[in-house]
Amino acid sequence: MSEPTGIALEDTRLLADVCGVNDYNLRIFERLLGCRVRTRGNEIVLDTDDADTACLFERMMGQLVEALGEGMPASPDLITAIHASLTPEGDQRRNDGRPRQSCTDLFKEVAIQVPGAFGKVYPRTEGQALLLRGFSTHDISFAVGPAGTGKTFLAVAWALKEVLGKARRKLVLTRPVVEAGESLGFLPGDLAQKISPYLRPLYDAMEALVPFEVVRRMEDNHAIEIAPLAYMRGRSLNHSVVILDEAQNATREQMKMFLTRLGEGSAAIITGDLTQIDLPRKSDSGLVHALSVLDGIDDIFVCRLDGRDVVRNPLVRKIIEAYESER
């Protein structure tokens, strides 16, 4: 029987980060590799006789240690992303014709530094990394996927980077605001107060990224604008980042109207979940229609996230996968 594969980590803090709280990260390694993973002194040991598994383990550990050196958190999502990037699953996802690069290099390349933010924003899955890359290379981007995949959070992070970094003048937030038969006219307050509850997830993302005072200052300087989708007609948005959230509930006419608002120096990000269409007929969804009609236009980026990109409670991923298997 061959000796177990051991990776020595002389830095005790690095060893603790790799292992995670209560050795939780080691359990992730075990699940991914199908072998026992344990500590032995300052080593992390993989109990296996399989040379291919041992090689994969060594490569995963190498990339994880490199990522920690770059300031990325040693999260289960990062370990899972590194594993996916080193297996055929990763090759199937990243088929954009670019030279193959390590997961760590990809995450570093697309990481976002928002001016005044609490810290650098790194993607937590390979799908999220490809999404961030698409934002930077296309004027119109679609981020489609189930709840918990980080669509809205990453869209807001990238938009704040552009606006606070003075690359764009304004951040415009919009979404369809009529759901389940509820109309804006029955809500109290002015227009901003009426639409505010619908855009709460976008504001939650902003407040998680930068101090509340920064958001308030942007509002006071009119660097943030909120608008119901229906109020976008007839406008031309220049030098702005425009986020259309919950786009699955836009009608075909609304989606066409929104996409044709894009002016000089602007970028549009459309996010949506095709499993949560609230329109009376799902076939009326402007997001479904746009993904079909615009297919093949190279200048439009489409990223389809799935259960592998869920970064909430691990149980959420299992719930989504269960529902997907039923379809």
Long-range contacts (C-beta under 8 A, 24 or more apart in sequence): 1-49, 2-49, 4-45, 4-46, 4-47, 4-48, 5-45, 5-46, 5-48, 5-54, 5-57, 5-58, 6-40, 6-43, 6-44, 6-45, 6-46, 7-43, 7-44, 7-45, 7-57, 7-58, 7-61, 8-42, 8-43, 9-42, 9-43, 9-44, 9-65, 10-42, 12-42, 14-65, 14-68, 15-39, 15-42, 15-44, 17-68, 17-74, 18-44, 18-61, 18-64, 18-65, 18-68, 18-74, 19-44, 20-74, 20-76, 24-76, 25-74, 25-76, 25-79, 28-76, 28-79, 28-80, 29-57, 29-60, 29-79, 32-60, 32-79, 32-80, 32-83, 33-57, 33-83, 56-83, 56-86, 56-87, 59-86, 60-86, 63-102, 63-103, 63-104, 66-102, 66-104, 67-103, 67-104, 67-107, 70-104, 70-108, 71-120, 72-104, 72-107, 72-122, 73-122, 75-124, 76-314, 77-124, 77-125, 77-311, 78-107, 78-124, 80-125, 80-308, 81-107, 81-123, 81-124, 81-125, 81-126, 81-129, 84-125, 84-126, 84-308, 85-126, 90-126, 93-126, 93-127, 93-130, 94-126, 94-130, 96-130, 103-129, 106-133, 109-133, 110-136, 112-157, 112-158, 112-161, 113-161, 114-157, 114-160, 114-161, 114-164, 114-165, 114-209, 114-210, 115-161, 115-164, 115-165, 116-164, 116-210, 116-211, 116-214, 117-160, 117-209, 117-210, 118-209, 118-210, 118-211, 121-154, 121-157, 121-209, 123-150, 123-154, 124-150, 124-311, 125-149, 125-150, 125-305, 125-308, 125-309, 125-311, 126-308, 127-303, 127-305, 127-306, 127-308, 127-309, 128-154, 128-305, 128-309, 128-311, 130-303, 131-303, 131-305, 132-158, 134-301, 134-303, 135-267, 135-269, 135-301, 137-301, 138-267, 138-299, 138-300, 138-301, 139-262, 139-266, 139-267, 139-268, 139-299, 140-259, 140-262, 140-267, 140-268, 140-270, 140-299, 140-300, 140-301, 141-267, 141-268, 141-269, 141-270, 141-300, 141-301, 141-302, 141-303, 142-247, 142-270, 142-271, 142-272, 142-287, 142-290, 142-291, 142-300, 142-301, 142-302, 142-303, 143-269, 143-270, 143-271, 143-272, 143-303, 143-305, 144-271, 144-272, 144-273, 144-274, 144-287, 144-291, 144-302, 144-303, 144-304, 144-305, 145-273, 145-303, 145-304, 145-305, 145-306, 145-309, 146-273, 146-275, 146-305, 146-306, 146-307, 146-310, 146-320, 146-324, 147-273, 147-276, 147-310, 147-312, 147-316, 147-320, 148-310, 148-311, 148-312, 148-316, 148-317, 148-320, 149-305, 149-306, 149-309, 149-310, 149-311, 150-305, 150-309, 150-311, 151-271, 151-272, 151-273, 151-305, 152-201, 152-202, 152-205, 152-243, 152-245, 152-271, 153-205, 153-208, 155-243, 155-245, 155-269, 155-271, 156-202, 156-205, 156-206, 156-209, 156-243, 157-205, 157-209, 158-241, 158-269, 159-241, 159-243, 159-269, 160-206, 160-209, 160-210, 162-241, 162-267, 163-218, 163-223, 163-224, 163-241, 164-210, 164-214, 164-218, 168-239, 168-240, 168-241, 168-265, 168-266, 168-267, 169-223, 169-238, 169-239, 169-240, 170-222, 170-223, 170-224, 170-225, 170-237, 170-239, 170-240, 170-241, 171-218, 171-223, 171-224, 171-225, 171-240, 171-241, 171-243, 172-225, 172-226, 172-227, 172-237, 172-240, 172-241, 172-242, 172-243, 173-199, 173-202, 173-224, 173-225, 173-226, 173-227, 173-243, 173-245, 174-226, 174-227, 174-228, 174-229, 174-232, 174-242, 174-243, 174-244, 174-245, 174-258, 175-199, 175-228, 175-229, 175-244, 175-245, 175-246, 175-247, 175-249, 176-228, 176-229, 176-246, 176-247, 176-249, 176-250, 176-251, 176-254, 177-228, 177-229, 177-230, 178-249, 179-249, 179-278, 180-278, 184-228, 191-228, 191-231, 192-226, 195-226, 195-227, 195-228, 196-226, 198-246, 199-226, 199-245, 201-245, 202-243, 202-245, 229-254, 229-258, 230-254, 232-257, 232-258, 232-261, 233-257, 235-261, 236-261, 236-263, 237-261, 237-262, 237-263, 237-266, 238-263, 238-264, 238-265, 238-266, 239-263, 239-264, 239-265, 239-266, 240-265, 240-266, 240-267, 241-266, 241-267, 241-268, 241-269, 242-266, 242-267, 242-268, 242-269, 243-268, 243-269, 243-270, 243-271, 244-268, 244-269, 244-270, 244-271, 245-271, 245-272, 246-271, 246-272, 246-273, 246-276, 247-271, 247-272, 247-286, 247-287, 248-272, 248-273, 248-274, 248-276, 248-277, 248-278, 248-285, 248-287, 248-288, 249-277, 249-278, 249-279, 249-285, 250-285, 250-286, 250-287, 251-279, 251-284, 251-285, 251-286, 252-284, 252-285, 252-286, 252-289, 252-290, 253-286, 254-286, 255-286, 255-287, 255-289, 255-290, 256-286, 256-290, 259-290, 275-323
